[in-house]
Amino acid sequence: MIIPELHTERLTLTLPPPGAARRFVSFVRKNREHFAPWDPPADPAVETTDYWARRLALARRELQQGVSCRFALFGRDDTDGEVIGLVSFSNIIRGALQQASLGYKIAKKHEGQGLMREALEIVIAYGFQELCFHRIAAGYQPTNERSGALLRRLGFVVEGYARDYLFVGGGWKDHVLTALVNPSWRPLQRDES
C-alpha cells in the first residue's frame, strides 16, 4: 500500500505509522480544551499510546479499503516532529455520489497562521485529482465563524442547515452544511493488476 505524502510550502501531510502514537497523545493533551467545543465526548483512552497505535493502524486499513483517507500535519519535511493538525476524508461513498466528508483541526498554537488553509488546499486537490471525488462535504457549527470563513474562502457553498446535527461540545449542536464540487470530475480508475 502506498501512503500518500503531500507537501506545501510549510507543511508535510501524511499518515504516520502506529509507532507515532506518542506524538498524537501529546497533540490531544495539549489541545484538550481547545478542541472541546467541537469534538464528541472524549474517550479517556484517547490520551493513551495504545489507543493511537490502534487508531493509526485502523486508518491504514481504511485507506487500503478506500473508506477513509486521514492525514496528520507536520512541519515541512519533519514527519518525525510534532503533530500540528489533522485533516481527513471520511464517509467516502462511491457509486452515483462519489463524495467524502471533510474534517479538520489544528493545534491552538498554530491557529491564525494560514496553515489549515494551506493544508486544505492541497488535500482538496488530492481528493479531486487522485481520489476522484465529485463532491466534498463539510459542516461547521454556526458559532465557529473561523471555520465557516475558511470554507467560504476555499469555495465551499452552503447547502443547508441541520438542527441538532452532532453531539459535540456537551450537547446536540446545529451545523451549517456545505460542499465543494469538482469542476473536472473523472471516474476513479481502479488498479486491475
Phi, psi and omega in degrees: 000135178267124177271121180295145174225118183249144181233136170242186179301321186243355189228155164238131179243128179200178176250102183292162178286166179305334179296348179272006188307321183301323181290331177286324175300315179299317179302313182293315182297315182293337187243016184309306183289326180298320182272345187308317181293342188249350186255155171293168179306133185281134169286128180306333180293345183298345178257028178238150178292328178300315179302310184288327175297316178294317182295320179292322176295317178298318180300323177292319177295317180294326175298314180296324180280348180079021181257345174204165176212109188244135180239144167254144179262131177230163171300154182309126178057030180231054183290354173264003181269196182290151174282124181269325183188181180226143173223136181217149164255122177230179180049043180290125179238127178262220180063222184285345184267313180054056186231154171224154174265136181258131174231151182198152174202151180225146179302144182306318184291348180253002178295152172076013180251003181079007182291321181292321177299316178302315180294314183294324179301315182284326179292318178297316177301318178297316180298319180283316187276317186263320181267350174059041174287143172272327181224144170238122182258145177211138176240155176212152176289140181304332179282348181269073184298326180298315180292318178299316180295320179298313180298320178298317179298330179276356177099004178293142183247136178291129180244348180176180181225122182250119179279141179047050190283313182227146175271097181221159177056029176088007178190175177284124185242139173292154177221143170273128182260127182231166176206156175234130182256138179285113182287346182237041185299141172219152180296148176290130177267114180281142176287117184266004184286000000 
